[in-house]
Amino acid sequence: MTVLIDRPSWPAHGRLWGHLVSDASLAELHAFAERAGLPPRSFDLDHYDVPEERYDDLVAAGAHPVDYRDLVVRLRDSGLRVKGRDRDTVRHAGTRPAR
C-alpha cells in the first residue's frame, strides 16, 4: 500500500495544485491525509487536491512522488479511480459506481 503524490502543475485559485492518492484503499488515503492535516474539503472522490506549498511536507511525511501519468495509471489499476463521466453522479449520489 502506497500513498502517491504528483508534482503540482494544475492552476486554480491563483496557485498550482497536485493530487494525493492511494494505490490500495481510501481508508489508507484518509488516514494519511488526516495525519498530515489536510482538510476533509480537499478530498475529491478519489484523491486529495494539495496546494504546491504542501508538496515537500507531504513527501517528508511519506507520500511517494510520481509523475501525473503514473499516478493516474496506479489509481486506475487500484480500482479506486472515479472516471470523469461518473463524477457528477457519484458526487450527487454519495456512492461510488459498481466495479
TORPA-821360 format. One record per atom (N, C-alpha, C, O, CB): atom name; x, y, z; residue in three letters; chain; residue number from 0. Coordinates in steps of 0.001 Angstrom, whole numbers, plus 500000, padded with zeros to 6 digits. Atoms other than C-alpha are relative to their C-alpha. Glycine has a CB too. Layout:
R site      X      Y      Z code unit pos
R   CA      X      Y      Z  ALA    A NUM
...
***
This chain:
R site      X      Y      Z code unit pos
R    N 500845 498819 500000  MET    A   0
R   CA 500000 500000 500000  MET    A   0
R    C 500883 501235 500000  MET    A   0
R    O 501853 501334 500752  MET    A   0
R   CB 499043 500004 501216  MET    A   0
R    N 499180 498815 500164  THR    A   1
R   CA 501340 503356 498973  THR    A   1
R    C 499129 501223 499776  THR    A   1
R    O 498147 501176 499035  THR    A   1
R   CB 500976 499821 498843  THR    A   1
R    N 500604 498708 500290  VAL    A   2
R   CA 500236 506962 499106  VAL    A   2
R    C 500921 500705 499018  VAL    A   2
R    O 502128 500807 499239  VAL    A   2
R   CB 499778 500855 501308  VAL    A   2
R    N 499251 499386 501096  LEU    A   3
R   CA 501320 508764 495946  LEU    A   3
R    C 499645 501470 499872  LEU    A   3
R    O 498530 501882 500191  LEU    A   3
R   CB 499723 499271 498678  LEU    A   3
R    N 500249 498584 500244  ILE    A   4
R   CA 501676 512440 495103  ILE    A   4
R    C 500678 500397 498697  ILE    A   4
R    O 501798 499974 498411  ILE    A   4
R   CB 500512 500876 501182  ILE    A   4
R    N 499369 499462 501204  ASP    A   5
R   CA 502288 514198 491803  ASP    A   5
R    C 500412 501444 500263  ASP    A   5
R    O 499880 502106 501154  ASP    A   5
R   CB 499039 499910 498771  ASP    A   5
R    N 499519 498633 499843  ARG    A   6
R   CA 504140 517481 491430  ARG    A   6
R    C 498882 500958 499586  ARG    A   6
R    O 498285 500784 498524  ARG    A   6
R   CB 501295 500245 499153  ARG    A   6
R    N 501067 499053 500334  PRO    A   7
R   CA 501671 520378 491494  PRO    A   7
R    C 500242 500685 498653  PRO    A   7
R    O 501296 501275 498418  PRO    A   7
R   CB 499873 501053 501098  PRO    A   7
R    N 499894 499384 501324  SER    A   8
R   CA 501027 521587 487957  SER    A   8
R    C 498649 500478 499476  SER    A   8
R    O 498555 500965 498349  SER    A   8
R   CB 500609 499017 499016  SER    A   8
R    N 501347 499632 500420  TRP    A   9
R   CA 497282 522296 487830  TRP    A   9
R    C 499641 501364 500596  TRP    A   9
R    O 499476 501478 501811  TRP    A   9
R   CB 498966 498916 500432  TRP    A   9
R    N 500307 498667 499473  PRO    A  10
R   CA 496492 526034 488111  PRO    A  10
R    C 498528 500151 500374  PRO    A  10
R    O 497633 499742 499634  PRO    A  10
R   CB 500377 501059 498981  PRO    A  10
R    N 501354 499643 499556  ALA    A  11
R   CA 493442 527142 490101  ALA    A  11
R    C 500128 500891 501220  ALA    A  11
R    O 500993 500679 502070  ALA    A  11
R   CB 499139 498726 500321  ALA    A  11
R    N 500055 499124 498828  HIS    A  12
R   CA 492662 529890 492573  HIS    A  12
R    C 501341 500670 500296  HIS    A  12
R    O 501700 500854 501459  HIS    A  12
R   CB 499551 499210 501212  HIS    A  12
R    N 498757 499274 499844  GLY    A  13
R   CA 495987 531652 491975  GLY    A  13
R    C 501191 499205 500491  GLY    A  13
R    O 502171 499783 500961  GLY    A  13
R   CB 499782 501089 500902  GLY    A  13
R    N 498873 500843 499578  ARG    A  14
R   CA 498237 528699 492786  ARG    A  14
R    C 499986 498719 499182  ARG    A  14
R    O 499073 498485 498390  ARG    A  14
R   CB 499931 499679 501531  ARG    A  14
R    N 499940 501300 500669  LEU    A  15
R   CA 499305 525289 491497  LEU    A  15
R    C 499582 498914 500987  LEU    A  15
R    O 499829 499014 502188  LEU    A  15
R   CB 501432 499718 499441  LEU    A  15
R    N 500521 501104 499190  TRP    A  16
R   CA 497726 522061 492758  TRP    A  16
R    C 500506 498669 499475  TRP    A  16
R    O 500727 498499 498276  TRP    A  16
R   CB 498464 500012 500015  TRP    A  16
R    N 499671 501376 500334  GLY    A  17
R   CA 498741 518417 492814  GLY    A  17
R    C 498947 499081 500600  GLY    A  17
R    O 497930 499533 501125  GLY    A  17
R   CB 501415 499625 500506  GLY    A  17
R    N 500961 501008 499558  HIS    A  18
R   CA 496991 515202 493770  HIS    A  18
R    C 500673 498999 500927  HIS    A  18
R    O 501824 498615 500720  HIS    A  18
R   CB 499376 499275 498794  HIS    A  18
R    N 499555 501020 499059  LEU    A  19
R   CA 497386 512774 496646  LEU    A  19
R    C 499022 498838 499895  LEU    A  19
R    O 497818 499026 500065  LEU    A  19
R   CB 500082 500558 501474  LEU    A  19
R    N 500846 501174 500178  VAL    A  20
R   CA 496069 509234 496082  VAL    A  20
R    C 500608 498807 500728  VAL    A  20
R    O 501770 498829 501132  VAL    A  20
R   CB 499814 499683 498501  VAL    A  20
R    N 499515 501292 499519  SER    A  21
R   CA 496353 505717 497448  SER    A  21
R    C 499861 499003 498865  SER    A  21
R    O 498918 499071 498078  SER    A  21
R   CB 499216 499524 501273  SER    A  21
R    N 500130 501059 500998  ASP    A  22
R   CA 497029 502734 495236  ASP    A  22
R    C 499392 498741 500615  ASP    A  22
R    O 499419 497665 500018  ASP    A  22
R   CB 501368 499678 499380  ASP    A  22
R    N 500547 501173 499320  ALA    A  23
R   CA 495312 500462 497766  ALA    A  23
R    C 498617 500225 500601  ALA    A  23
R    O 497723 499400 500409  ALA    A  23
R   CB 500938 499569 501078  ALA    A  23
R    N 501302 499823 499345  SER    A  24
R   CA 492433 501973 499751  SER    A  24
R    C 499758 501457 500362  SER    A  24
R    O 500687 502220 500629  SER    A  24
R   CB 499911 499130 501257  SER    A  24
R    N 500365 498656 499557  LEU    A  25
R   CA 490551 505134 500557  LEU    A  25
R    C 500245 500165 501491  LEU    A  25
R    O 500546 501269 501946  LEU    A  25
R   CB 498535 500294 499673  LEU    A  25
R    N 499732 499922 498565  ALA    A  26
R   CA 490942 504307 504247  ALA    A  26
R    C 501451 500413 500239  ALA    A  26
R    O 501727 501268 501081  ALA    A  26
R   CB 499703 498645 500688  ALA    A  26
R    N 498589 499627 499885  GLU    A  27
R   CA 494725 504485 503861  GLU    A  27
R    C 500201 501467 499615  GLU    A  27
R    O 500924 502195 500295  GLU    A  27
R   CB 500875 499089 499111  GLU    A  27
R    N 499872 498624 500460  LEU    A  28
R   CA 494422 507754 501940  LEU    A  28
R    C 499467 500984 501037  LEU    A  28
R    O 500126 501976 501348  LEU    A  28
R   CB 499264 500184 498677  LEU    A  28
R    N 500589 499107 498998  HIS    A  29
R   CA 492105 509359 504519  HIS    A  29
R    C 500846 500052 501270  HIS    A  29
R    O 501012 501119 501861  HIS    A  29
R   CB 498577 499550 500340  HIS    A  29
R    N 499170 500024 498794  ALA    A  30
R   CA 494311 508250 507412  ALA    A  30
R    C 501265 500832 499794  ALA    A  30
R    O 501656 501593 500679  ALA    A  30
R   CB 500371 498548 500375  ALA    A  30
R    N 498801 499211 500301  PHE    A  31
R   CA 497410 509733 505752  PHE    A  31
R    C 499650 501485 499983  PHE    A  31
R    O 500350 502298 500587  PHE    A  31
R   CB 500617 499572 498639  PHE    A  31
R    N 500403 498599 500114  ALA    A  32
R   CA 495582 512970 504933  ALA    A  32
R    C 499695 500601 501375  ALA    A  32
R    O 500057 501744 501654  ALA    A  32
R   CB 498775 500128 499085  ALA    A  32
R    N 500309 499500 498656  GLU    A  33
R   CA 494307 513300 508494  GLU    A  33
R    C 501279 500229 500797  GLU    A  33
R    O 501431 501267 501442  GLU    A  33
R   CB 499079 499014 500745  GLU    A  33
R    N 498717 499827 499292  ARG    A  34
R   CA 497790 512740 509960  ARG    A  34
R    C 500767 501209 499486  ARG    A  34
R    O 501453 501886 500252  ARG    A  34
R   CB 500864 498744 499852  ARG    A  34
R    N 499276 498885 500613  ALA    A  35
R   CA 499163 515338 507527  ALA    A  35
R    C 499275 501334 500163  ALA    A  35
R    O 499806 502380 499790  ALA    A  35
R   CB 500220 499723 498530  ALA    A  35
R    N 500738 498767 499770  GLY    A  36
R   CA 496490 517871 508476  GLY    A  36
R    C 499297 500567 498781  GLY    A  36
R    O 499002 501761 498735  GLY    A  36
R   CB 500913 501013 500527  GLY    A  36
R    N 500756 499521 501161  LEU    A  37
R   CA 494757 518068 505103  LEU    A  37
R    C 498523 500133 500382  LEU    A  37
R    O 497978 499250 501044  LEU    A  37
R   CB 500172 499033 498779  LEU    A  37
R    N 501413 499839 499657  PRO    A  38
R   CA 491224 519436 505426  PRO    A  38
R    C 499129 499021 499211  PRO    A  38
R    O 499410 498753 498043  PRO    A  38
R   CB 499546 501444 499732  PRO    A  38
R    N 500895 500933 500714  PRO    A  39
R   CA 488415 516992 504540  PRO    A  39
R    C 499430 500585 498713  PRO    A  39
R    O 499153 499842 497772  PRO    A  39
R   CB 498857 499588 500906  PRO    A  39
R    N 500570 499377 501208  ARG    A  40
R   CA 487095 519512 501987  ARG    A  40
R    C 500921 499871 498787  ARG    A  40
R    O 500478 500089 497659  ARG    A  40
R   CB 499709 501474 500262  ARG    A  40
R    N 499090 500142 501133  SER    A  41
R   CA 490206 518890 499850  SER    A  41
R    C 499892 498625 499341  SER    A  41
R    O 500565 498364 498344  SER    A  41
R   CB 501428 500241 500451  SER    A  41
R    N 500220 501317 500606  PHE    A  42
R   CA 489036 515315 499134  PHE    A  42
R    C 499004 500136 498854  PHE    A  42
R    O 497959 500769 499001  PHE    A  42
R   CB 499486 498973 501056  PHE    A  42
R    N 500859 499931 501190  ASP    A  43
R   CA 487513 514922 495657  ASP    A  43
R    C 499798 498600 499423  ASP    A  43
R    O 500369 498253 498390  ASP    A  43
R   CB 500615 500944 498927  ASP    A  43
R    N 500476 501322 500429  LEU    A  44
R   CA 486018 511407 495333  LEU    A  44
R    C 501051 498892 499973  LEU    A  44
R    O 500785 497791 500455  LEU    A  44
R   CB 499417 500118 498653  LEU    A  44
R    N 498973 501038 500056  ASP    A  45
R   CA 489276 509523 494703  ASP    A  45
R    C 501399 500547 500289  ASP    A  45
R    O 502384 499812 500214  ASP    A  45
R   CB 499984 499333 498638  ASP    A  45
R    N 498710 499367 499734  HIS    A  46
R   CA 492050 511987 495587  HIS    A  46
R    C 499816 501237 500877  HIS    A  46
R    O 498711 501758 501030  HIS    A  46
R   CB 500701 500378 498679  HIS    A  46
R    N 499964 498706 499325  TYR    A  47
R   CA 493004 514964 497702  TYR    A  47
R    C 500713 500982 499088  TYR    A  47
R    O 501756 500665 498517  TYR    A  47
R   CB 500708 499905 501393  TYR    A  47
R    N 499312 498918 500686  ASP    A  48
R   CA 493839 518224 495969  ASP    A  48
R    C 500923 500652 501019  ASP    A  48
R    O 500502 500984 502127  ASP    A  48
R   CB 498988 501039 499381  ASP    A  48
R    N 499029 499420 499071  VAL    A  49
R   CA 497002 519637 497535  VAL    A  49
R    C 500712 501175 499342  VAL    A  49
R    O 501168 501068 498204  VAL    A  49
R   CB 501025 498935 500459  VAL    A  49
R    N 499315 498834 500560  PRO    A  50
R   CA 498497 523106 497033  PRO    A  50
R    C 501506 499792 499991  PRO    A  50
R    O 502055 499021 500778  PRO    A  50
R   CB 499648 501263 500792  PRO    A  50
R    N 498561 500196 500190  GLU    A  51
R   CA 502090 523412 495921  GLU    A  51
R    C 500804 500199 501276  GLU    A  51
R    O 501832 499546 501454  GLU    A  51
R   CB 500508 500940 498942  GLU    A  51
R    N 499216 499758 498785  GLU    A  52
R   CA 503245 524729 499300  GLU    A  52
R    C 499961 498817 500980  GLU    A  52
R    O 500736 498802 501936  GLU    A  52
R   CB 499490 501251 500696  GLU    A  52
R    N 500059 501189 499139  ARG    A  53
R   CA 502287 521391 500935  ARG    A  53
R    C 500791 498822 499440  ARG    A  53
R    O 501003 497838 500148  ARG    A  53
R   CB 498558 499584 500204  ARG    A  53
R    N 499347 501127 500672  TYR    A  54
R   CA 504172 519164 498446  TYR    A  54
R    C 501170 499443 500811  TYR    A  54
R    O 501198 498249 501108  TYR    A  54
R   CB 500489 500427 498623  TYR    A  54
R    N 498793 500487 499322  ASP    A  55
R   CA 507510 518963 500296  ASP    A  55
R    C 499691 499340 501337  ASP    A  55
R    O 500280 498312 501670  ASP    A  55
R   CB 500973 501143 500213  ASP    A  55
R    N 500285 500616 498699  ASP    A  56
R   CA 505992 518273 503711  ASP    A  56
R    C 499212 498700 499847  ASP    A  56
R    O 499331 497817 500696  ASP    A  56
R   CB 499223 500976 500888  ASP    A  56
R    N 500710 501267 500228  LEU    A  57
R   CA 503700 515563 502281  LEU    A  57
R    C 500962 498898 499567  LEU    A  57
R    O 500804 497739 499950  LEU    A  57
R   CB 498904 500183 498937  LEU    A  57
R    N 498963 500969 500362  VAL    A  58
R   CA 506697 513862 500684  VAL    A  58
R    C 500789 499610 501252  VAL    A  58
R    O 501085 498433 501462  VAL    A  58
R   CB 500950 500584 498908  VAL    A  58
R    N 499265 500294 498761  ALA    A  59
R   CA 508560 514165 504001  ALA    A  59
R    C 499180 499111 500936  ALA    A  59
R    O 499742 498343 501717  ALA    A  59
R   CB 500379 501307 500718  ALA    A  59
R    N 500884 500810 499157  ALA    A  60
R   CA 505519 512572 505702  ALA    A  60
R    C 499820 498581 499462  ALA    A  60
R    O 499222 497736 500127  ALA    A  60
R   CB 498645 500673 500123  ALA    A  60
R    N 500055 501359 500513  GLY    A  61
R   CA 505806 509529 503430  GLY    A  61
R    C 499312 499811 498666  GLY    A  61
R    O 499286 498691 498155  GLY    A  61
R   CB 499341 499168 500968  GLY    A  61
R    N 500608 500142 501328  ALA    A  62
R   CA 503945 510256 500175  ALA    A  62
R    C 501114 499790 498970  ALA    A  62
R    O 502147 500458 499018  ALA    A  62
R   CB 499130 501260 499636  ALA    A  62
R    N 499002 500325 501018  HIS    A  63
R   CA 505839 508795 497207  HIS    A  63
R    C 499772 500861 498761  HIS    A  63
R    O 498703 500795 498153  HIS    A  63
R   CB 499943 498494 499634  HIS    A  63
R    N 500155 499167 501201  PRO    A  64
R   CA 506453 511303 494381  PRO    A  64
R    C 499992 499153 498730  PRO    A  64
R    O 500834 498274 498544  PRO    A  64
R   CB 501125 501039 499924  PRO    A  64
R    N 500098 500646 501313  VAL    A  65
R   CA 505381 510092 490937  VAL    A  65
R    C 499553 501069 499006  VAL    A  65
R    O 499043 502118 499401  VAL    A  65
R   CB 498995 498770 500021  VAL    A  65
R    N 500528 499044 500967  ASP    A  66
R   CA 504596 511848 487694  ASP    A  66
R    C 498493 499767 499858  ASP    A  66
R    O 497961 498742 500284  ASP    A  66
R   CB 500724 499863 498616  ASP    A  66
R    N 501461 500052 500084  TYR    A  67
R   CA 500959 512540 486858  TYR    A  67
R    C 499518 498746 499274  TYR    A  67
R    O 498540 498125 499690  TYR    A  67
R   CB 499470 501242 499291  TYR    A  67
R    N 500420 501188 500767  ARG    A  68
R   CA 500729 509730 484300  ARG    A  68
R    C 500053 498742 500857  ARG    A  68
R    O 499116 497944 500846  ARG    A  68
R   CB 500887 499819 498758  ARG    A  68
R    N 499876 501166 499128  ASP    A  69
R   CA 501990 507125 486767  ASP    A  69
R    C 498934 500032 501094  ASP    A  69
R    O 498365 498997 501441  ASP    A  69
R   CB 501407 499942 500625  ASP    A  69
R    N 501026 499876 498965  LEU    A  70
R   CA 499633 508459 489434  LEU    A  70
R    C 498644 499520 499471  LEU    A  70
R    O 497947 498754 500136  LEU    A  70
R   CB 499899 501463 500491  LEU    A  70
R    N 501296 500376 500579  VAL    A  71
R   CA 496619 508056 487137  VAL    A  71
R    C 499945 498499 499705  VAL    A  71
R    O 498938 497848 499982  VAL    A  71
R   CB 499735 500803 498708  VAL    A  71
R    N 499964 501436 500319  VAL    A  72
R   CA 497664 504581 485971  VAL    A  72
R    C 499847 499178 501278  VAL    A  72
R    O 499062 498231 501318  VAL    A  72
R   CB 501325 499628 499273  VAL    A  72
R    N 500058 500771 498754  ARG    A  73
R   CA 498193 503344 489528  ARG    A  73
R    C 498658 500166 500707  ARG    A  73
R    O 498160 499221 501317  ARG    A  73
R   CB 501132 500422 500935  ARG    A  73
R    N 501334 499790 499423  LEU    A  74
R   CA 494934 504904 490736  LEU    A  74
R    C 498973 499169 499237  LEU    A  74
R    O 498121 498522 499846  LEU    A  74
R   CB 499612 501508 499969  LEU    A  74
R    N 500923 500801 500818  ARG    A  75
R   CA 493060 503287 487841  ARG    A  75
R    C 500160 498513 500291  ARG    A  75
R    O 499173 497802 500480  ARG    A  75
R   CB 500233 500269 498504  ARG    A  75
R    N 499744 501420 499755  ASP    A  76
R   CA 494720 499913 488411  ASP    A  76
R    C 499539 499562 501388  ASP    A  76
R    O 499239 498386 501593  ASP    A  76
R   CB 501479 499703 499836  ASP    A  76
R    N 500449 500320 498639  SER    A  77
R   CA 493751 500073 492104  SER    A  77
R    C 498491 499769 500068  SER    A  77
R    O 497992 499173 501023  SER    A  77
R   CB 500391 501123 500959  SER    A  77
R    N 501454 500083 499977  GLY    A  78
R   CA 490061 500233 491174  GLY    A  78
R    C 499341 501154 500741  GLY    A  78
R    O 498119 501177 500883  GLY    A  78
R   CB 499582 498709 500623  GLY    A  78
R    N 500545 498872 499230  LEU    A  79
R   CA 489641 503464 493154  LEU    A  79
R    C 499658 501211 499139  LEU    A  79
R    O 498963 502113 499606  LEU    A  79
R   CB 500984 500413 501062  LEU    A  79
R    N 500220 498826 500849  ARG    A  80
R   CA 489546 505892 490214  ARG    A  80
R    C 498515 500165 499694  ARG    A  80
R    O 497823 499206 499352  ARG    A  80
R   CB 500805 499882 498688  ARG    A  80
R    N 501344 499639 500431  VAL    A  81
R   CA 486244 507662 489610  VAL    A  81
R    C 500166 500698 498657  VAL    A  81
R    O 500779 501763 498581  VAL    A  81
R   CB 499254 500921 501063  VAL    A  81
R    N 499861 499467 501349  LYS    A  82
R   CA 486014 508309 485879  LYS    A  82
R    C 499273 501333 499875  LYS    A  82
R    O 498293 501592 500573  LYS    A  82
R   CB 499464 499001 498967  LYS    A  82
R    N 500581 498683 500226  GLY    A  83
R   CA 485198 511787 484636  GLY    A  83
R    C 498509 499950 499731  GLY    A  83
R    O 497753 500769 500252  GLY    A  83
R   CB 500689 500669 498857  GLY    A  83
R    N 501424 500097 500341  ARG    A  84
R   CA 481860 510692 483222  ARG    A  84
R    C 499130 499611 501198  ARG    A  84
R    O 497922 499847 501188  ARG    A  84
R   CB 499806 498987 498885  ARG    A  84
R    N 500745 500442 498825  ASP    A  85
R   CA 480857 509263 486632  ASP    A  85
R    C 500036 501011 501152  ASP    A  85
R    O 499300 500859 502127  ASP    A  85
R   CB 500546 498677 500474  ASP    A  85
R    N 499750 499119 498860  ARG    A  86
R   CA 481996 512188 488819  ARG    A  86
R    C 498736 500690 500509  ARG    A  86
R    O 498490 500690 501715  ARG    A  86
R   CB 501022 501042 499621  ARG    A  86
R    N 501199 499303 499539  ASP    A  87
R   CA 478729 514159 488908  ASP    A  87
R    C 499008 499045 500647  ASP    A  87
R    O 498414 499367 501676  ASP    A  87
R   CB 499336 500725 498841  ASP    A  87
R    N 500921 500992 499444  THR    A  88
R   CA 476636 511045 489518  THR    A  88
R    C 500456 499562 501385  THR    A  88
R    O 499655 499502 502318  THR    A  88
R   CB 499890 498783 499068  THR    A  88
R    N 499453 500450 498714  VAL    A  89
R   CA 478905 509856 492318  VAL    A  89
R    C 499897 501115 501027  VAL    A  89
R    O 499521 500870 502173  VAL    A  89
R   CB 501470 499546 499846  VAL    A  89
R    N 500038 498864 499087  ARG    A  90
R   CA 479094 513323 493861  ARG    A  90
R    C 498580 500216 500529  ARG    A  90
R    O 498397 500453 501723  ARG    A  90
R   CB 500511 501271 499298  ARG    A  90
R    N 501387 499751 499586  HIS    A  91
R   CA 475287 513710 493932  HIS    A  91
R    C 499390 498825 500759  HIS    A  91
R    O 498576 499020 501661  HIS    A  91
R   CB 499149 500309 498787  HIS    A  91
R    N 500569 501180 499368  ALA    A  92
R   CA 474501 510145 494958  ALA    A  92
R    C 500709 499673 501315  ALA    A  92
R    O 500144 499017 502190  ALA    A  92
R   CB 500078 498809 499053  ALA    A  92
R    N 499226 500313 498801  GLY    A  93
R   CA 477221 509970 497599  GLY    A  93
R    C 500484 498554 500020  GLY    A  93
R    O 500895 498045 501062  GLY    A  93
R   CB 499171 500275 501235  GLY    A  93
R    N 499511 501388 500098  THR    A  94
R   CA 478144 506478 496363  THR    A  94
R    C 500931 499888 498818  THR    A  94
R    O 500954 500751 497941  THR    A  94
R   CB 498825 498989 499861  THR    A  94
R    N 499084 500260 501088  ARG    A  95
R   CA 480755 505041 494079  ARG    A  95
R    C 499332 499042 499012  ARG    A  95
R    O 498516 498215 499418  ARG    A  95
R   CB 501339 499419 500529  ARG    A  95
R    N 500582 500930 500967  PRO    A  96
R   CA 479840 503253 490824  PRO    A  96
R    C 500470 498575 500261  PRO    A  96
R    O 501554 498353 500799  PRO    A  96
R   CB 500360 500418 498571  PRO    A  96
R    N 499630 501413 499847  ALA    A  97
R   CA 479856 499465 490853  ALA    A  97
R    C 501200 499687 499134  ALA    A  97
R    O 501336 500226 498036  ALA    A  97
R   CB 498821 499074 499635  ALA    A  97
R    N 498804 500365 500761  ARG    A  98
R   CA 483121 497921 489711  ARG    A  98
R    C 499871 498564 499566  ARG    A  98
R    O 500767 498035 498908  ARG    A  98
R   CB 501294 500209 500831  ARG    A  98
***
